[in-house]
C-alpha cells in the first residue's frame, strides 16, 4: 500500500494513523471511565491531531528528502545547484524519490559509457604507441649501425663507405615517410579533417596521378593505363586532394606489388548515384588470410617487400580513413600470383 506513494500522500497516511491512535486511546479512557469526553470533542481532537501531524510530517519529510537529494544532486550534476534550490522546491505531490532514482540510474549509465570510452581510448593509445615505437625502432637501429660502422673506420674504406651512407640515407627517408603518414593518420583519426568537397573530374585526376608516378612505374617497367572503355569523364563530389592521396597510395602499391613489366589498370563504373573506381594489377596478389587486416594500421602482407619498397604499412589505412570520411566504401579482391583489385566509391556530382 505504501509503495510508490508521493511524499504528500505519505504525510497524509501518517497523520491519519497518528490521529486514529490518539482518538482510540481517548476512547479507551472514556470506556474505562477514567476520562469523560464527548463525541464532538473526539472529532475535534481527531481533526486537530490530524492537522498538526500532517503539517509536521509534511515539512519533516520534505526537509529530510531535500537534505538527501541535495547530496545526490551535488554528486551527479556537474554544474552548481541553483542558489534557489531550497526545500520548498521539492515537489511533494510527485513521486520525487522515483524521479531521483531514475536520474541516478541515467547518471550511472552515462558514467559507465564514459568509462568504457576512456578504457577504449587508453587501450588504443597503448597499441598506437607500441606500434609506432616498433616501426621507428628498425630504421633508427639501422641508421645507428651504419653511422657507427662508418665512424669506427669504414668511412675510409672506399669499397663500403658510399654504400653505408646510402643505406643510412634510405632508412632516414623511411623514418620521414613514417612520420608523415603518422601525421596524416593522426589528423584523420582525431576527426580533425575537414573535407573540402568540390566537383571534379576523376578521370583527369587519375591522369595527374599517373604523371606523378611515371618515374616509379618506369623503374619497374609497369604500364599505367585506363581499362578499355574507362574513358568516361565522371564528375564526382569529394575532397580532391584527399582523393589524390587515395589514388596515389593505391596506384603506388600496384607498382610496388605488381609484376615487374606488368600493367596497372584503372576503371570507372557508373553505379547510379556513385562511381566505383577500381585499380587492378597483375602482381603477386594477397593471401586470403591477410585480406581482412589489410587496411589495419602497420599491417603488411608481405613484410620484406613492403620494407624494401620503403613502405610504411600505413598507406591502406590512410585510404580507408579518407574514403570512410566521405561516407563511401573501399574493398579489395585478390588472387595470389594473379593480382589484386582495390576499389572505392565516390559520390557522383
Ligand atoms: P605499405 O606501405 O607496406 O605498402 P599499405 O598499407 O599500403 O602499406 O599496404 C599494406 C600491405 O598490403 C602491404 O604491405 C602489402 O603487403 C599489401 N598490399 C597492398 N597493396 C597491394 C597490392 N596491390 N598487391 C599485393 N599486396 C598489396
Boltz pocket constraint, residues with backbone or C-beta under 6 A from the ligand:
constraints:
  - pocket:
      binder: B
      contacts: [[A, 249], [A, 250], [A, 253], [A, 254], [A, 257], [A, 258], [A, 281], [A, 283], [A, 284], [A, 285], [A, 286], [A, 294], [A, 296], [A, 299], [A, 300], [A, 301], [A, 302], [A, 303], [A, 306], [A, 307], [A, 310], [A, 311], [A, 312], [A, 313], [A, 314], [A, 315], [A, 316], [A, 317], [A, 340]]
      max_distance: 6.0
